[in-house]
Structures are given as structure tokens and as C-alpha cells.
């Protein structure tokens, strides 16, 4: 792990963007300011309604299937990925196929408007802000989005664990494609499936009966899984943490971004003033203002989930989601011309910046990053014995605890070195 970065954090210059003559700069693009306090727009309300409707559908689907015996179709969630991998055409795999095709037209709009996990993340953000938790408010109010430089390894690891049972099945039984839109049933891999609190192969188990107390137990266990995937990650790494750090869908979706000429993107439709309100408001850490300046007026960052926070933040109505060409930028923005991207450096709070986006990193070296990913995968593999979705609580808690241990250890080593230096 790296210790010198954290120790020298307070002795370094901290501007995110450096230009030769700040006196001549009339744009606030010279620095990254605080995020704007956005009013609740109609677009935001529509997105919240869409995300709430997804959860209403899930509740309706579960109740109609398991309470009233009305079986419309099977599970339509993360089972689609392993279903496609083993050649099963069911409701879940059809949903995933449609999701991937939609990227060619709308980009990752599914992530911002339809994903049930994004709905949980937005709800977690609302809860944490209402609780007035100091740490979260410090992150949220300054839009500090913490990540790891090697987050793609963690995302790919999550996808691998999701596919691992299928890989083992294919090695054992071979490839046997089939069509069955009713399989698996909606509760597959969740607490309560097949009348058990955990997976059938779990080392211990609890019988779940139709009684209310048992149903509440199953619901509580599912809520705990959701709690760690949304609230705990948000609290540690800032809003939208699961999407930015651990989502297993991201490695499948990002290769499809920016390859279709009809894909709509956040686009400049008027002269940008360089106020950077769009960048400061982005919950995915995209430097929107610089993207539209350097990439022909288009946001091409593959992390864009079409939440439209950037559009809502722009008082000058510069941005629009469209596949049409952008309006040429004729007004000069000298800070962008002199330094295309922010430099890699260390902030006052100890976080490291990155040259390509506005997320920040904990002050750990590549060894600690790599080991924390391995530890997370091991922790997730252990808890996944209880059921597929139990991978996430194990991976999340071990990832956070190990990285905290590394940070504390780095500070302790730095203190010991300082004391030894004084003694000499």
C-alpha cells in the first residue's frame, strides 16, 4: 500500500484545473465549484415515478405469482445473465437482450430510469439525507464520489461470480439450450425461494412457511441485502456507489456504448459558458462541461446513465439528449484549451483525483487496490454459499473493512516514521 501519498496530502497544491492567467478568466471553468442545489424538476419527478413503478411491478409480479397463483412469466432480473450464458430463453434473458439492444438507441438510460437497483440507490440517498448523517452530507453536498482506480476489476469480478454457477453447470452437464419463459419463478435466488431462507445448498437453513412471521423474515433478509448494496455503499463512497463501483452489468453494457450513429447522447445545443454546473451535478462523476468541449459537443463517457442531472443543472439550457449533431462552440473557453483535463494530484481531504473524470480515490496504492478486490471476491464467494445475492453483502463489507484497515495502517506507518525521524 502507498503511504507517502496520504502523508504529503496537506503539503501539495490543490487546484483541479491550472491555467496560466486566472485574472483574464471570466468563466468559473477555472475551478471545480460546489454542486448546485437543484430544484425538483418535472424530469426528476418522472424519473422517480419510473423507478417507483418498477418496484410496484416487482411487488405485483411476486404477489400475483405466489399469492394468487397467476403466473404471467418468470423472473425478470439478474437471472437473465446466467440464463443467456447457458442458452435458456426465458423472461429474464429476453429482458437482458432488450436492455442491451436499447443501449444502441438510448445509451444506458435503463440504468437511470428502469433499473430496480438504481431505485434502491436513490431511495438510500433520500434516507441518508433525511437522517442528516454528517459523513454522508459532507460527501453529498460537495458531490464527492469515491472510487478505486481498478473498479473495472471489481465489476468484472462481480460478473464472474454471477456466472460462476453457470460455468460449473456447463462443465458438468454441457450446453443444453431451451426455451421456457416461466422459469425460474420470480423469487429465485432470494430469501423465501423454495420455502427456505437461504439457498438449498447453504450450510444451514430456516424453513419459510406462508405464515406472516416467516414472510417478514424473508422480507427482512432481502432488505438486509438491499441495505448493504445501497445505504452502506452510499455512506462510504458517495451517491450512486453501487453503480460506480460494483455493478456486474457495466462490463456488458459499456462495449455497446458509442458504436451506433443513432444513439442519443447528452449534446450541446447552445453556446456553453463554462460554468461547470453540469459537471458538479453529475452523480456518475462525468466532467460533462469538458466532454462537450472536447468531443464535438457530445458526452461520450460510458458511465452516463441519462439521469439528466446535468441538463437540470444548466440554467442556460445548453444541453439536450439527442442523436442530432451538436451546435458548434464559437465562444472561446481558454481554460479548456490550455488544459484539456484536470491533473492527477492529491486534495486537501486526502483523496486522489483522476485525469479523466471527477471521481476521487482513497489514498491507497495499486497493491492495496488489487488486494482489496481479491479480498472482496473471497468475502463475497463465502457469503454466496447462502444464495446468489448474498455475494454482495460479503463482498461489500470485506471490501470496505480491508480498505479501512489499509488506510489506518498507512497513517500509523507514517506516524511511526515521523516519530523515528524526530528521534534520530
N, C-alpha and C positions, 0 to 999 in steps of 0.2 A: 504494500500500500504506500501511497505517497504522503509524506508528512511535511515536506518543505513548502508545498503549496498553501496549506492551511496556515502555517506559521508566518508566512510573508504576506498574508492577505491584507493586513492593515497598513503595510508599507508601500503599496502599489497605487499607481494612478488608476482611476476607476471609470472614466467616461467610456460609454459603449461605442460612441462614434467620434472620431477625431478628424478635424478639418484644419486647414492652415490659418484661416482668418475667421474667427467666430463673430467679430464685430460687424462684418458685412453680411452676416447671415440673418435673413428676416424670417426664416422658416423655423418652426420648432422641430424640424427633422434633424437638427444638430444634436439632439439628445433623445433618449427614450424617457418619456414622461410617465406620470401616473395614469392608470386607466381611467377612462371617463365613467361617471356614474350614469349609466344608460337608463333612460325612461323605458317602461314596459311598452314595447311596440306591438302592433297587431301581428306582425310576422312572428315575434317571440311567442305571443299567446297562441297562435295557430300551431307552432311547433310543440308547445307544451300540451295542447289538446291532442295532437297527433301521437305523442309519446304516451299520454294517459290512455288514449284509445287502444293502443297496443296492449297495455296491461289489462284493460277491460275485456279485450278479445281473449287474452290468455285465461282470465277468470271464467269467462263464458264457456270457452272450449273445455276447460277442466270440469266445470260443473255439469255441462251437458253430457260429457262422456261418462264421468264416474258417478254422478248422482242420478241423472235421468236416463242414462243408457242410450243417449242419442249420439251415435258415433259417426261424425261427419268425415273426418280424416285424422290421421295420426299426428305425431309430434311435429311441430314446425319450429325447431330451434336448432341448437348446436349439433344435434344428431345428424343434421344434413351433411356435414363434412365427412364424418366416418361412413355415412351411408353411401355417398358418392364414391368414396375410396374403395368400398367393397362391391360396388356395382349394383346397389339397391336403389331402385327408383321409387321413392316414397314422397310423402308430402314435404318432409324436411329437405330432402335432396333437391326437389323441384324449387323450393323456396331459395335455397342457396344458389342454384343455377340462375334463377331470375335475378337474384341480388347481383351476381357477377356480371350478367348482361346489362343490368341497369347502370353499372359504372361507365360503360361506353357512352351513355347518353347524359347522365346526371352527375357523374363522378361519385363520390362517397356520400351522396345525400341520404342513403339508407342509414348511415351511421348517425347522422344528426337528427333524423326525423322518424325513423321506424324501429331502430334497434332497442330492444327491451332493456339492455344494459345501459344505454345512454339515458333512458328514462330514469333508471335507478340512480345513476350518477347525478343527474340534475336534481332529483329529489334529495339525495345526500347533501348536495351543495346547499339546497334550501334549508335543510335541517341544521347543518353546521353554522350557517349564517344566523339562523334564529337563536341558536344556543349561545351565540356571541363568544365562541371559543377563541381565545387570544391568538394562538398559533395560526389557526385557520384564517382568521381575519387579516393577520399580517401578510399571509400568502395571497389571499383573495383580493384584498384592496389594492395590492401592488401588482396583481396578476403574475406572481412568481410561480412558474411552472417547473418543478424539479423533475429531473430525469437522470438517466445514465447514458453515457456515450455509446454503450453497447446494448441499447434497448432492443435492437432487432434480434440479437441472440436470445433474449428472454422471450420475445414474441414467438420466434421460431420454436423455442423450447416448449412453449405452451401448446403450440400447434402439434408438435411431435407427441406430446403426452396425450392430446386429444385423439390422435390417430394410432397410438401405440396398441390399444386393444384390437383394432382392425388389422394392423400389421401382423400381430401374433396369430390372429384368426386366419389370415391369408396363408401364412407359413404352415399352419396346421391343417387347414381344410381346403386350401386352394381358392381360386377365384370362381364364384358362383353368382353371376348376375341374376337379378329377379326384379319383378315389378309388384309392389304392394303398398299402395298409398295409405293403408291403415296401420302399418307397422313402422316404428314402435308406437305404443299408446302414449298419450300426452305426458304422463308423469315419469317416463323413462329417465333413469339416472338421478332422479330427485328423491328426497326422503318421502316415504309412503308408497313407493313403487313396489308392486307385488306384495303388499301388506307388510313391508319391512321398513324400519327406519333407515337402514343402510343397504348397501349392495348385498346380493346373495352371497358373494364371496368374501364379505367382510369378516375379520377375525371375531367380532362379536356383533350382536344384533338385538333389536327390540321389535316385537310384533306390533303392527299398526292395525287396529280394527276400525270399523266405521264409527265408533263412539267419538263424541266431541273432544274428549280429553286427548285421545290418540291423534285425532286430526290436528288439534292445536300443537301437539308435539311435533308432528311432521312439518307443519307450517313454521314453527319456531326454528327448526333446524334449517329449513330452506332460507328463512330470514337471516339466520346467522351467516350462511354462505354469502348471501347478498350484502350483508353488513360489511364483511371483510373486503368484498370486491369493490365496494363503493365508498362507504364512510371512512374506513381505515386508510385506504389508499389516498383518498382525497385529503384527509387530515395530514398525511405525511408528505405528499408530493404535489398538493395543489389540485385545483378543479380538473375534472376530466382525466384523472390519473390512470384509471384502468385503460382507457382508450389510448393514451400516450405511451404507456409502459408495458402492458401485459396482454393486450387483445390478440388472440390467436388468429382472428380473421384478417388482420392487417397484412401479413405476408402474402395472403392470397389476393387481396384487393389491389394493393399498390402497383403490381406489374401491369394492371389493366388501365391505370390512370394515364392520361395524356397520349394515348395512342389512337383515339378516334377523333376525326375532324369535326364531328357533330357534338362532342362532349361539351356541355356548358361549364363555364368557369367564372369565378369572380373576375369581373372585367372593368377596366377604366372606361367610363362613358362621358367623362368631362375632365377638365384640367385639374390635376392633383396639386394641392398646395403644399404637400409635405408635412401636414400637421401631425401625422402618425397616430391619430386616434384609432384608426382601423387596426394597426399593429398592436397597440396597447390593449385593445379589447379582445383580441383573438384568444380563445381558450385552448387552442392547439399549439400556441407558440409560433405561429407563422408571422413573419415580418411582411405583412400584406403590402404596406406602402412601398417597400423596396422591390417586392416581387413585381408589382405592376409597373415599376420604373424600369426594371432590367429585363423583363421577359415580355416585351411587346404588349404591355397593358394587361397581362393575364396573370392570375395566381396559379402557378403550376405545381406548387408544393403538394405532395401526395398525402399530407396529413389533413388537408382541408375536408371537413365533414359537412359543409354547406349549412352551418348553424346561422349564418348571416349576421353574426355579431359585428363584423367589420362594416357591413352595409348600414346597420342600425346606428353605428357609432359615427358615421360620416355625415356631418351637418351640411356639407357641400354637395351631397348626392352624387358623388364621383363614381360609386361602384354599383354594379348590377350583375346578376347571374345570367349569363347569356353565352351562346356559342358564336355570336357575331364578332367581327373584328373590333378591337379597342380603338378609342379615339386617340390620335397621336398626341404625345405630350410635347407641346411647344413651349410652355413655361419652363425655364431652366431651374433645376434643383441642384445647386452646386455641391451641397454635402454629399449627395448620392453619386455625383460624377467623380468626386475626389476619392471617396472611399466606398466601393460598392457594398461591402458587408461589414458588420461590426467585427472588431478584432477579438481574438481569444485572449481573455485576461481574467483576473480574479476580482470579484466585487467586495464591497465592504462587509457584507454578511457572510463571506467565506465561500459562496457558491462560485463556480466557474462558468463563464459564458462560452458560447459556441459561435463559430463564424457563419453558420448558415441559417440559424433560426433564433428565436427569442426564448427558448427554454434554457434552464441553467442546470448545472451538475453539482452534485455533492463533491467536496474536495477529496476525492479518492483517486488513486492511480489505477492504471489498467489491470494490474494484478488483482487488486481488491474488487474491481468491477467484475472481472471474469470469475473469481471465486464466489462472489455473491450470487451470480447467475447459477453456478453449479449447485450451491447450497440451496437456492430456491427450488431448483428442479428436483433435488433429492428430497427436500421437505414436502414438496407437492406430490412426489411419487409415493411417499409414505402415507400421506393422508388420503390419496386417491384410492387406497385399498378399501376405504369406506364407501366409495362411489365416485363416478367420474368427476362431478362438480366439486368434490371435496379436495381436488388438486389445488384449487385456488386459495382456500384459507391457509393450507400448509405452505404453499409457495410464497404467499404474501407475507405471512408472519415471519418465516425464516429469512426471507429477503431483507425485510426491514430490520430485524434484530441483528443479523450479521453485519449489515452496513453500519448500524449504530455502534456496534462493537468496534468496527474498524475506525470509525470517526473518533470515538472516545480513546481508542488505543493510540491513534495518531497524535492526538492532543497530549496524551500522557507522555509519549516518547519525546515530543517537542519540549515539554516542561522539564523532563529529566535531562535532556541535552543542554537546556539553558542553565539549569542548576549546576551541572557538571562544568560548564564553561565558566560560571562565576567562581566555582571552587578552584579552578586552575588559575 
